[in-house]
Amino acid sequence: MKKKPLARVGDQGRGFGVVAESGKQFAAETRRLYQEIEQMLKLRKI
């Protein structure tokens, strides 16, 4: 199977790009919230 750059695969490539970007944003937000919760727990010494 030959790989194509996303810019050349049309609507499917753009759709994948949107999903990939959403996944990155979700991961970043999850990481931020995890760190926030971890800090809260450290302050409470639980």
C-alpha positions in Angstrom: 0.0 0.0 0.0 1.4 3.4 -1.0 1.2 6.2 1.5 0.0 9.6 0.5 0.4 12.9 2.2 -2.8 14.1 3.9 -3.0 17.1 1.7 -3.4 14.8 -1.3 -6.0 12.3 -0.1 -9.0 14.6 -0.2 -12.0 14.5 2.2 -10.8 11.4 4.0 -7.5 13.0 4.8 -9.1 16.1 6.1 -11.5 14.1 8.2 -8.6 12.1 9.6 -6.7 15.4 10.3 -9.7 16.7 12.3 -10.0 13.5 14.3 -6.2 13.5 15.0 -6.3 17.1 16.2 -9.3 16.4 18.5 -7.3 13.4 19.9 -4.3 15.6 20.6 -6.5 18.2 22.3 -8.2 15.5 24.4 -4.9 14.1 25.5 -3.5 17.5 26.4 -6.6 18.3 28.5 -6.5 14.9 30.2 -2.9 15.4 31.0 -3.6 18.9 32.5 -6.5 17.7 34.6 -4.5 14.7 35.8 -1.7 17.1 37.0 -4.3 19.4 38.6 -5.9 16.5 40.5 -2.5 15.1 41.5 -1.5 18.5 42.9 -4.8 18.8 44.9 -4.1 15.3 46.4 -0.6 16.3 47.4 -1.8 19.4 49.1 -4.4 17.3 51.1 -1.7 14.6 51.7 -4.1 11.8 50.7 
